């Protein structure tokens, strides 16, 4: 909201839609989102999953291989703050691993 306008009161809201009247709405600009850009999020890339008993887990040693539920070349799941948002592929960037998003997952906001 710009500084030259005062905030709307509840009585100024459109009674039918619960929204501000159309003449008070302004398009969102990148300046309006500046506060959001600095919020940290946790990004997790899941290569696959495995299920095993604790006794088997305790017997694992160096060099042990755990078979995952994914095949080679199959997309990995990308989570942001524990919510699935995309699928992608593992890539090498210089001497580090990275991910490339190949599919954005649309979900309803009620979850």
C-alpha positions as CSV (number, residue, x, y, z in Angstrom):
1,X,0.0,0.0,0.0
2,X,1.4,3.4,-0.8
3,X,2.1,6.0,1.9
4,X,-0.4,8.6,0.4
5,X,-3.5,6.5,1.2
6,X,-4.7,5.5,4.6
7,X,-5.5,1.9,5.4
8,X,-9.0,0.7,4.7
9,X,-11.4,0.2,7.6
10,X,-13.7,-2.8,7.8
11,X,-16.7,-0.5,6.9
12,X,-15.0,0.3,3.6
13,X,-14.8,-3.3,2.5
14,X,-17.3,-4.5,-0.1
15,X,-20.0,-6.2,1.9
16,X,-20.6,-8.9,-0.8
17,X,-17.0,-10.0,-1.5
18,X,-15.1,-9.0,1.6
19,X,-12.6,-7.2,-0.6
20,X,-11.7,-3.6,-0.9
21,X,-13.6,-1.6,-3.6
22,X,-11.9,-1.9,-7.0
23,X,-10.8,1.8,-7.0
24,X,-8.6,1.2,-3.9
25,X,-6.8,-1.9,-5.3
26,X,-3.3,-1.4,-6.8
27,X,-1.2,-3.9,-8.7
28,X,1.4,-5.7,-6.6
29,X,5.0,-4.6,-7.4
30,X,8.3,-6.1,-6.5
31,X,8.8,-3.4,-3.9
32,X,5.7,-4.8,-2.1
33,X,7.4,-8.2,-1.9
34,X,10.7,-7.0,-0.5
35,X,9.8,-8.1,3.1
36,X,9.1,-11.6,1.8
37,X,12.5,-12.0,-0.1
38,X,14.5,-12.2,3.2
39,X,12.5,-15.0,4.8
40,X,14.6,-18.2,5.1
41,X,13.1,-21.5,3.9
42,X,14.3,-25.0,4.1
43,X,14.8,-26.8,0.8
44,X,15.0,-30.6,0.8
45,X,15.8,-32.8,-2.2
46,X,14.7,-36.4,-1.7
47,X,16.5,-39.0,-3.8
48,X,14.3,-41.8,-2.5
49,X,13.2,-43.6,0.6
50,X,13.8,-47.0,2.2
51,X,12.2,-48.8,5.1
52,X,14.1,-51.1,7.5
53,X,14.1,-52.5,11.0
54,X,16.2,-50.8,13.6
55,X,18.2,-54.0,14.1
56,X,19.2,-53.9,10.4
57,X,20.0,-50.2,10.6
58,X,22.4,-50.8,13.5
59,X,24.2,-53.5,11.5
60,X,25.1,-51.1,8.7
61,X,28.7,-50.1,8.4
62,X,31.0,-48.1,6.2
63,X,30.3,-48.9,2.5
64,X,26.9,-50.4,3.1
65,X,24.3,-49.8,0.3
66,X,20.7,-49.0,1.0
67,X,18.4,-49.6,-1.9
68,X,16.0,-46.8,-2.4
69,X,12.5,-46.9,-3.9
70,X,13.5,-44.9,-7.0
71,X,15.2,-46.0,-10.2
72,X,18.2,-44.4,-11.8
73,X,17.1,-41.3,-13.8
74,X,13.8,-41.0,-12.1
75,X,12.8,-37.5,-10.9
76,X,13.6,-36.5,-7.3
77,X,11.1,-34.8,-5.0
78,X,11.9,-31.2,-4.0
79,X,10.3,-29.9,-0.8
80,X,10.2,-26.4,0.6
81,X,9.4,-26.3,4.3
82,X,8.2,-29.9,4.2
83,X,5.7,-29.2,1.3
84,X,6.3,-30.9,-2.1
85,X,6.7,-28.1,-4.6
86,X,8.6,-29.6,-7.5
87,X,10.4,-32.6,-9.1
88,X,13.8,-32.4,-10.6
89,X,17.1,-34.0,-11.5
90,X,20.5,-34.1,-9.8
91,X,23.2,-32.1,-11.5
92,X,26.8,-31.4,-10.8
93,X,27.8,-27.7,-10.4
94,X,31.6,-27.4,-10.3
95,X,32.5,-29.8,-7.5
96,X,29.1,-29.8,-5.8
97,X,25.7,-31.5,-6.3
98,X,22.7,-29.4,-7.3
99,X,19.2,-29.9,-8.5
100,X,17.4,-28.7,-11.6
101,X,13.6,-28.3,-11.3
102,X,11.9,-30.0,-14.2
103,X,8.3,-29.9,-12.9
104,X,6.4,-27.5,-10.6
105,X,3.8,-29.2,-8.4
106,X,0.6,-27.3,-8.1
107,X,-1.3,-28.0,-4.9
108,X,-4.4,-26.5,-3.3
109,X,-3.7,-24.1,-0.5
110,X,-6.0,-26.0,2.0
111,X,-3.4,-28.7,2.7
